[in-house]
Amino acid sequence: MDNSRKPVSTMGNDDVEKAIEDVRKAAEADTNRSGQAHVDFLEAIRRLNLAAETPAETLMRMRFEPLQSAAIRMALEAEILAGIEEKKGEKITADDLAKGTGYDALLIGNGVTATRIMRLVTFVGVCDEVGENTYAANEMTHLINSPGLSGGEKHHFDLFFPIGARLVEYMHKTKVHQFPKDSSEQSPFQFAHNGMGFFEFFDKTPDHRKYFDDYMAIRRVGLATWFETFPMAKVLCPHAKKDADSVLLVDVGGNWGHEAAAFHEAHPDVPGRLILQDLPSMIEKVEKEAPPGGVECMAYDFFTPQPVKGARAYYFRNICHDWQDSACENFLTNTARSMEKGYSRLLIDDYVLPDTRAPLRGSSMDFLMMMFCSGIERTRHQWETLLGKCGLEIVKVWGTRNDYEQIIETKLKE
């Protein structure tokens, strides 16, 4: 039997050697730590870990994993990680960190007393423990102190943990409403935040909005850009219209316009207008604070008819996963009606989950969307069904690994 497909619950000590061999083979195939080979390598390591653990050990590990996130969040808030980062790889003691942060050294680490926050932080590798109650920054320390990744930690922890604390209460009081139909039904987020919706919450909490925006700007660091995953410059640009008024790309709901601006920076000589669309309040902020170079800004609500007709490409990045099918059908149809048959493409940058053995990240994002905004990550079959209702069909799904977002290239049905 192929142990890579064997249910984890039936794996025992006899499977460990086979799992070790699977890891070795996957490591040899993963030559540059990228693409599907890297995904397969990480999966082989995961299955080795499960084979080595007893079921009781696995359950205990999972039970305590939320505490790791809590320790990291405390270390960020107390600026412990910032203090370690400032030393640029040099050692720093718990006592020195206590002086710099104002927190009791016992909480961080004191004399022969084992660290309390830092023993978990160092266990997961966020920084190095180089001696008794002594630490040094590593590459992960540098990353997590950046605005985008620290924003990501704060965004996920601060929003999800209050929901998690009331999740069982929610299930018993209201049942689980994946897609609330009216005000009588609430999402888990609304239940935990006194009826306030996910996007309304951001409007009223600017700090959290900043965490989210910072995270969205860089959360794909180290991965291929969307226009590398889908080689737009080669696939669509050579056959795009060249007249001055022609629109090459519309970034629909594009927030700060980072994706359109990145494309312009990579391909500054490609003809055609680039347009960023978002709600008036967002566009006003973008134009005032950080207008994207080479990109026009246009106020637009995608639940209304698309004003830009016949563009070469309309790009929706992480939009559809926020919404249930009925809403997606509404706004995708609005843009589909403005497409030029045989010329325009609608590009969706989102997860395409496999029907079985979905990877951790995609599965986690699907659960998170259900908790936060009654959204959903979809399988290919679910995408085909939804897009068909909008008068669209899939040309190709572009991607190099199945655990991250992929680009769904669509066109009007023939």
N, C-alpha and C positions, 0 to 999 in steps of 0.2 A: 504493500500500500504506500502511496505517495504521502509522506508525513506532512508535506507542505499544505495538503488539503484535509488532513486528519483533524477532526474536532478537537479543540484544546482540552476538553474535559476528559478525553480518553488517552491523552498523552501521559507517559510516565518516564521512569528513569531509563528504560530501554531506548527511548527516543532521543535522548540527549546527544549521543554521538552523531546520529543522523542530522540533528539540528545544527551541530557544530560544523559538520561538513557542508551543509547548505549555506551557512554563514561564510565559510571560506570561499565557496564558489561565487557567491553573490559579491563578495569583496573584490574578487579578481575581475568581475564584470564591471564593477563600478569604478571606472578608471579616472573620472574627473568629478565625482561627487555631485552629479547633476542628472536630470532626466529620469526616465523610468527605471534605469539600472540602480540609481541611488534609492528610489522608493523601494525597490525589491530588496536591496541590501538592508535597509532599516526594518523592513517586514521580517526578514530572516532573523535579525537580531531579536526582534520582539518575540518571535516564536521560540527562539532558544531560551529566552528568559522565562517564558511560560512553561517550557518543557523542564527547566531546571527547578522551578518553584513547585512546592506542593500546592494543591488548591487552597489550603488554609493560608499559606504565605501570600498567594496572589490576592486573596480577598483582603488580608490585612494591609498589604501595600496600597491597594485602591482606596481602602477606608481612610488612610492617613494622607493621601495625595493632596486634598484640599488645603491641608495645613502648610504645605510647601508654598502654595500661592499666597497664603496669608502672611507667612514670614517674609516673602519677597516684597509684598505690598507694604509691610511695616518698615522694611529696610529702605524702601524708596521714600516713604513719607518722612521718616526720621533723618533722611539724607545720609544714612550710613553708607550706602553704595556710592553716593556722590563724593563722600570723604575718602573712600578707598580709591575711587577713580582719580581724584586730584593728585594722588601720590605717583601716578604714572608708572605703576608696576613695582614701586618700592614698598617695603613692608610698612604696615601701620598696626599698632596695637589697639585692643579694645578700649584701654584707658584713654588713648589719644582720640579715638573716635567719640568717646563719651564727652570729652572736653569740647570737641568741635560741634557736637549735635545737641548737647544739653540733656541727653538721656542717661539714665543710670547705667554705669558700666556693667552691673550685674545683668541687666537686660541684654547688653551686647556681649559681654564677657569680662570677667574680673578675676585676676590672679589665677588660682587653681580651679575656680568655678568654671564648669563647661559653659560654652556659649548657649544662649537661649534662642535668639533670632538667628544668629550666624551659623549655628550647627546645621540648620536646615538649608540656609542659603548656600553654604559651601557644599553641602551634600549633593545638591542638584547642579553644582558647577557654575553658579552665577559669579562667584569669585573664588579665589584659592585660599585655603587654610595652610599657611606656610610655617606655622609654629603654634605653640599654645596661646590661644586668644590673639593670634597675629594673622593678618590677612594681606593679600596683594591682588591687584586687579588682573583680570585676564581678558581675552577678547569678548567674552560674554558680558563682562562688567562694562566695557566700553559701549557695547550695543545697547544694553538696557538703560544706560544713562542718557542716550540720545532722546530728543523730544518725542520722536515718533514711537519708539518702542517703549519708553516709560509711559507715554500716553496710552499705548495699547494695554499695558498691564493695568493701569488705573481704570481704563474704560471697561475692560472685561470684569475685573474684580469688583469694582464699586457698583456696577449695574447687576451682575449676576448673583452675587452673594445675598443681597436682600431678597431676590426672587427665590433662590434656593432655600432660604430660611423659612419661607412661607409656602413652599410648593405642595407639601402634603395637605396643609390647611386648604389651599386652593382646590386641590383635587376633591376633597370631601365636601367643600361648601358650594362649589360652582360646577364641578366636573371640568374636564379639560376641553377647552374650545380652541381647536387648532386655528380656525378661521371665524372669529366672531362675526355674526350677521348683523347685530344691532347693539344698542346700548345695554340690553339686558344680559349680554354675554361679554365676558372679559378675557383678555389674554393674561398669561401669568404676569407679564410686566405691569399691566394695568391693575391687577389685583394687589401687587406689592407696592404700587405707587399711587394708591388712592384714586384709581380711575384714570390717571394721566397716561396718555399714549407715549410711545417711544420717541417720536419726533417732537411732540409737544414738550416732553421732558427736556430735550436739548434746547428748545426755545427759551425755557425758563431757567436753565442752569448753564451759563456760559462757560464755566470751568470744564464741565463735562463735554460740552460741544468742542472745546479746544482739544481735550484729550482725544476725542474721536477724529477730528480733522487732522491732527498731527499724525495719528496712527494710520489713517487712510492714505496720507501722502507718501508713506514709506513702507507700508506693511509687506510689499513684495520685494523688498531689498534682497539682492542676490539672485533674483529670478529673472527670466527673460521678460522684456517689456511686451506689452500686448501686440505691438507692431513687429516684433521679432517672432513671437509665437504665430501670429498671422502676418506673413510678410506682405503687408499692404503695398509697399513701394514697388514690389514686383508683380503682385497679383492684380491690383486695381489701378494703380497710378498710370501705367503705360497706356491704358485705354480710357483714361478720364478726359473729359472735355477740357479744352485749353483756353476758352474765352474768359475774359476778365471777371465776369459775373458768376461763373460756374463755381459751385460749392463742391469741394473734395470731401470734407469730413464735417459731420455734425456730432459733437460730443453731448449727448442728451442727458441732462441731469448730472453734469460733469463736475459739480461742486466748484473747486478752485481752478479747474481746467488744467491740472497737471499732465493728464494723458495727452491732450491735444498739443500742449506746449512741448512735451517731450518728443512727440512726432515731428513737430516743426523744427526743433533743434537738431534732430537726427537727419531730417530731409528738408533743409531750408529752401532748396531750389525747385521742389516739386510744385507745379502750378495748381491753382485752385484755392478757394477760400476755406479757412478753418473756422468753425463757429462753435463756441461754448454756449450751451443753453442750461439755464437753471431758473429757479423761482426768483421773482424780482428782488426779494430781500437778500438773496445770496449774490446775485449779480451786482447789486449795489455795493455790497461788501467787497467783492472781488475787484471791481473797478476802482474802488477807493484805496484798498490796501495792497493788492498784488495782482495787477492785470497781467495775464499770461502773454508772453511775447509772441507776436505773429498770429494771434487768435482774436477773432471778434467776439464780443460778449452780447448775448441776446436773452432778455427776460422771456421765459416760457414755462408754462405749466403743462406737463405732458399728458394731462387728462383733458386737454383741449386739442383741436386740430393742429397738426404740425404745419407751421407757416413756411418752412423751407422746402420747396418742391424740387424733386429730381436731383438730389445730391448723389454723389458717387457712393458714399457710405454714411450710415447713421449708426453711431456707436453707443451701446448701453452697457456701462460697466458696473457690476454689482448693484443693479437696479431691480431686476426681476425677482431676486431672492428675498427682497423685502416685502413682496406682495403675493397675495393669493391669486389663483388663476383668473378669476373674474376681473380683477383690477389690471393684471398684466394684459389680458385680452383687450381691455379698453385702450390702454396707452400704446400698446404695440400696433393695434389697428389704426390708431390716429396717425402714426408715422408711416405705416404700410400704405395708407391711402395717398401719401405724398411721394411715394417712390415711383421711379420710372421703370416700367417693365423691361426686362432684358438688360438693364444698365445699373440700377441702384442695388446696393446690398445693405442689409440690416445685420449688424454684428452684435452679438450678445456675449459679454465677457462674464462668465459665471461657471459654477460647477456643473459637470455632467457626471452624475454618480453612476457607477456600475450597478447592475441589478442585484448582484451578490458580492459579498466580501468587500463592501465599501471601505475605503481607507479611513483612518481615524480623523483626519482633519476635515474631510468632507462631511462625515457623519456628525462630527461635533458642531460644525457650522450649521447643519440642518437643524439640529436640536436647539442651537442658540437662536436661530431665526424664529423657531416656534416660540421660544421663551420671550424674546425681545419684541418682535413686531408681527407675529402671526404670519411670518414668511415661510419659505420652503426652498431647499436645494433639490433640484429635479434630476431624475434619470433621463436618459436619451428618449425613452418611450414617452415620458411625461412631457418633454420638450416638443417632440413631434406632434403630440396631441394638441398642446397649447398653440403652437405656431400654426398648425393647420386651421384652427379656428380664426386666426388673424389673416388668413390668405397667404401664408408664407410656407416655404418648404426649405429644409436644410440642404445646403450645397455640400458642406464639409464641416466636420468638427476638427479644429486645429489644436494641438497640444502635444507636449513631450512627456508629460507625467500625469497620472490619474488622480493624484492627491491634491492638486491645486486647480484653480480656475482654468478653463479652456475657452477658446473663441469659437462660437457657433456662427458660421457664415450662412446667412439665409438670403433668399430672393423671393420675389412674388411668384406664386404658383403659375405654371404654364397653362 
